Amino acid sequence: MSGGNNCAVVDPVGNLASLTVALWVDSGSRHEALAARGAAHVLEHLVTTTRSYEGNLAELCDTLGGRSEAITTPEFTMYAATLPRDRFAEGWRLLQDQFLKPDISVSHLEAERSVVLDEIAEVRADHSRFIHELALSALLGEHPLGYPARGKSQDVVKLTVSDVAAEHRRQLASRVVPIASGGVDLDEAWETFATFTSSVPMDERAVVRTGGVVRDIHVDDVHEKVSSPRSHVLVSWILPDRCPADDFPLSVVNRLLGGTASGALQAAFAGQEGEYSCYTYRSVFSDCAVLSAYASCGSAAIDGTVARIVNAVKSAWAGVLSNPFALHRACQALNGSRAIGMESTRLRVNWIGRAMLDGAAQLQPVVVSVPPSATAVSPSVVDGLRVRLRGPQVTVLEGVNGK
């Protein structure tokens, strides 16, 4: 895409029979207009279900044994398709046409609005997922990152065609990165991507970036009752000044705490009757990150479960997280997982897209191979994270009426 900060990335991988083609849009739910919250997710649905005279990308993937995917996050929107290498041109044509000229009609909006509302209801009914949204909202308050990317039902029902059309125009004015990875012909891809252009005039492509830097953090505990046979507990720590260099150390901490069957959280709950689904999870945004520890338990065991999580994490900082050998093994495992995962063109596209939107301007324009690996994390780096993390905040969904 010519002009401004836009670029395209081509990532040839051997002689693969398939490829993944994607559009990464440097705009997500945190950038929505306050009066049109939920519009980004609704627009994603309208884009992916738009039909032109040539067809629809998802349907093409289905007929070819491929796969289409779209996701709206607080930071970005992504559309992708995995196809046979000889169908690149057809897949790309549908992808760009649907993104540039989606069907934003009243009838299409009403049809997809109901699908979005169903998705929102499904998450609220899945308490192990809903508790993460609740915790993030409590941590960040009125900041746009505290608002769920899929939207809230009371906002989605109010959206008009004008709201979604305005969101579409704002995304067209954002930085948009076309990416192709896999069995892609380099010359064909460059020639094809060179013709991709927004309908927004060049002098209007300075997008107003709302949803500014996270400054106000709240660590007030949250306790709600839900109809469930189980209770759900989440203990969260927030890193309010996250930078890209923090991501790999955070991954190491996550792995050693609860990202594997041998993590510190799993060890703390070993043999405890009634507890299950213990894990840690990291959420990463452009300017902050959240590390969470989750466990499901019986309603009578909530206080004990919270205490066990807090004590397990506290012990880990002074124990396994300060052990150079344990850190080295975790780094090796994560680098190995990434190296293996990069055999998938879908994962390669994800890495490239995130790197591009995270400010890796050195990739512009570029033919990439595998990403560089972070090979080591020292105890001092991990301790630096510990000092910067704020919290913990405790979020509880107490199960009632289901015992």
N, C-alpha and C positions, 0 to 999 in steps of 0.2 A: 504494500500500500504506500503510495508515494506521498512525500511531504511530511512536515512535522517530525515527530519522534517515531513514526511508524516504520516497520521493517518486516521482512519475512525471513523465515528460517527453513532451510532444507537439510535433512539429516538422513543421507543414504546409509542403509545398513545391508551390506553384502548383497546376496542375490535372493532376498526374501520374495515370496510369492504374494505377499500382502503389504499394505501400507496403512498408516493412520494419517488422516488429514484433519486439521483442526483450525478453529478460529478462537484466539484468546482475546477477550475484550477487557481492557483495563478499567472496568467499572462494575460495581456490584451493589448489593443492597445498602451498604453504608453511604452510598452516594445518591440515593433516591431523594426526590423532593419530599419534605415532611408531609405535605398534603396528599402524597401519592405513594405511601409506603405499601410494599408488596408488589409494586408495578414491575420491578425487575424480574421477579419469579414468574409473574403472569406473562410478561413479554417472552421469556424463555419458552413457555408452552406454546405461545402463538407462533413463534419462529419455527419450532420443531414440527408443528402440525400443519404448517402452511403447505398447500399444494399449488404447483404451477402447472403449465401445460406439459412440462417434462416429467412431472411426478413429485414424489416426496422422498427425502433422503432416508428416513427411517424405513420406508417401504422398500427402497432399493436395497438397503443392507439386508433386510429380511429375505429378499428373494435370492441374494447372493451368498447367504451364510455368513454375512458380516455382522457388524454391530454399530449402532449409533448411540451417542451419549450426549447429554447436555446437563450442565450444572450451574446454578447460581449460588455464589458465596458472598459474604460481606465485601470481599476484595475484588472479585473478578467474575466474569461470566465466560463459560467455555462451551463450545459446540464441537463435536468430533465424530468421525466415522472411520471404521476400519473396513477396508475393501480389498478385493484383488487388485494387484498392481496395474493391470490393464484397464481398470475402471476409474483410475484417478481423475481424469478429466471430467467424467460424468458426475462423480461424487462431489468434486470441488464445485462444479457449476451449480449443482443443487444446493450445496452448503452456502455458497455466497449469495445466491439468489434469495434463499429463504431468510438469511440474515439482513440483506439489504432491502428486501421488499416483502416483509411479512404481511400476512392477512390480518389487519387490525380492524376488522368489521365488528359490528354489534353482535351478530350471530356467532361469530367465531369467539369473541370475548366471552359471551355467556356460556358457550359450551366448555371452554377451558377453565373458566372461573370455577365451575363445579368440580373439576378435577383437582384444581389447586386446593379448594376447600376440603376435599376428601383427604389429600395429603396432610394438611394441617391437622385434621382430626385424628389421623393415624398416628402422628407423632405424639400428640397429647395423650393418646391411649397407651402408648408404649412408654411407660414411666422411666425405664432405663435410658431412654433418649431424651424425654422431656425434661428430666432433672438437669441435664447439661444446659439447656436453653434457659431454664429458670435461674441457675447459678450465674450464668453469664449476664443475664439481665440485672441480677442483684449486684454483681460486681461493678458494672459499668453504668447502671442507672439509666439516665435519659440519653446517653451517648448512642449514636447509631449502631455501634457494634453490639450494644445490648439488645438490639431488636433482631428477631430471628430472620434469616435470609429468605425463608419461604413465605414470610409475611404472617400476619394475624388475621383471623377470619373477619373480625369487625372492620378491618381496613380493606381487605380484598373485596368484600361485598360492595364497597363504595366506589371502587375504581371505575372510571369511565374510559371510553375510547380515546378521549383527549389526553387523559392521564398516561395511558400506555403509549400513545403516539409520541408524547413529549419525552417519555423515558427512552423510546427507541431513538429519537433524534439525538438525545444526549449521549447514548452509547455510540452512535455513529460518529459523534464528534470526539470520542475517546480514542486512545491509542488502541489499535486493533492489530494483532500479530497473527498472520497466517503461518501455519507450521505443517510440514510434511515429513514423516519419518517412516523408514522401512524400504521396501523395494521401489523406490521412487527414482525416476530418471531426472538427473540434475538439471539438464537444459530445459526439459519440458516444464519442470516445476517453477524454475525461475521465470520462464517466459509467461507461464500461466499466472503466477502471483503478481507479475509486473502490471497486469491489467486491472488488478483489484483496486477499486477506488470508492470512497464514500460519496454519497450524494450531497453531503454537507460541504459548502464552499470552504476553501482553505482558510480564509480569514475568520471563519467562525469555529475553527477547531481547537480553540483554547477553552477546554471544558472547565466549568466552575467545579472545584473539588470540595464538596461538602463532607460532613462527617470527619472533622479534623482530629488532631492528635489527642490521644487518650491522656487526660490529666487527672480527672477526679476518679478515685477508686473507693469503692465501698466494700467493707468486709463484714457487714451485718449478717448474722445467721438467718436462714430462711427455714420455716417449718410449715408444711401444709399437709393436710390429710387427703388421701385419695382412696377410691374404691379399688382395693387390690389385696390379694392374699399375702403379699410381701411388702416390706418397707424398703425404701431405697435411700441410700446415704451417699453424698458426694462432698468431699473435702477438697477445696480449691485454693491454689496459690497463684497469684498473678505477677507477671513480669511486665511492668508498665513501660519499660524503655527498650523493648526487644529490638535487636538488629539482626541482619542475616547471619552474622557470625555466631549467634546464639543457637541456631537451629540444630546443628549437629550435637553440641553438648546437651541440649534439652532432650534430644532423642536418646542419647546415652543414659541420662538420668531416668527417662521414662522406661527404658528397657530394664534397667536394674531395679527399679521400684516395683513395676508390675506389668511390664510388657511381655514377660515370658512366664512359663510355668514355674521357674525357679526364682522369680522376683521376690523382693523383700515383702511385698504385700501378701503374696501367696503364702510365704513362709509364716507370716504373722497369723494367718487364718487357718493354717493347717491343723486339722483335728477339731476345729470349732464346729460343733453341731449346728446345722441350720443356716450357715453362711455359704454363699456361693456367688459366682459371677464377680469375683474381685479382680480389678485391673486398674491401671493408670492410663491416662490419656492426655495428650497435649494438643491444644488449639493454638495455631499460630496466625497472627495477623501482621500487617505491615509495621505496626508500631507498638504492639504488645503481644503477650503470649500468656496462656493459662495452662497450668499443670493441675490435673484433677485425679483424685483417687476415689474409685467407686466400689461400693459393696452393697449387696442385697442381703437382707436379714429379716428375722421375725420382729414384730412390733415391740416386743419386750426387750429386745437386744440392741435397740438403737444407740443408747448412750455408750454401751460397751463397745459397739462396732466403731463409733466415732473415735473413742479413746484408743482403740487398737490401731486404727489407721494413723492417727496423729503420732502415736508412739513408734509405730513401725517406720514412718518417714523420718522422724527425729533420729531414731537409731541408725537409719541408713546413711544419713549425712555424716555421722561420725564413724560409720563402719564401712560398708561395701562401697559407698560413693567417695570415700577417701582412700580406697585401696587401688594403687596403680595397676596391679595385675588384673583386678576385676574390671577396671575401666578399659584396659587394653583389650581384654576379651570381648567386651561389649562393642568397642569400636570395630574390631575385626568382624564380628557378627553382622553389624549394621552395614559395613562396607561390602561384605559378602552378599548380603540380601539385596543391596542396591545394584551390585554388579550383575547378579542373576536376574533381577527384575528388569534391568535395562535391555534384556533380550526381547522384552515386550515393547512393541512400538507405541502402544497406548501409554505405558509408563514413561517412555522416553519423551513423548509429547508433553506429558504432565510436568516432567522435570524442566524441560526447555521453556514451557510457558510460564511456570512459576519464576524461573530465573530471569526471564525477559521482563516480567512485570515487577520484579523485585529490584530493578535498577541495574541489571547486568548489561550496561550499554555496550560492553566490549563484544557482545554477540551480534552486533548490528553492522551490516548484514553478514551472515555467516553460514558456512556449512559445518555442522557440528558432528562430533563422534560421541564417545561416552563422556559423561560428566566427570569432572575431577573428584577424587575421593578425599574426604577428610580422614586422615589416618590415625590421629591421636588426640586424646583429651586428657589433660593433666588434672590431678587433684585440685590444684590452685584454681583452674578454670571452673571446675564444678563448685568449689567453695565460693567463687565469685558470683555464680548464679544463686546460690543459697542466700547470700547477703542481699541480693537485689530482689528476690522474690518476696512479695507481700502476702500476708494471710496468716493462718488459714481462715477461710470462710467455710462454714458448714451449711449444707443444704440437705433438708430431709423431706422426703415424701412418705409420710406415715400411712401404712396400709391399714384400712379399716373395712369392716363389713364383708371381709372375704376370708376370715379365719376358719 
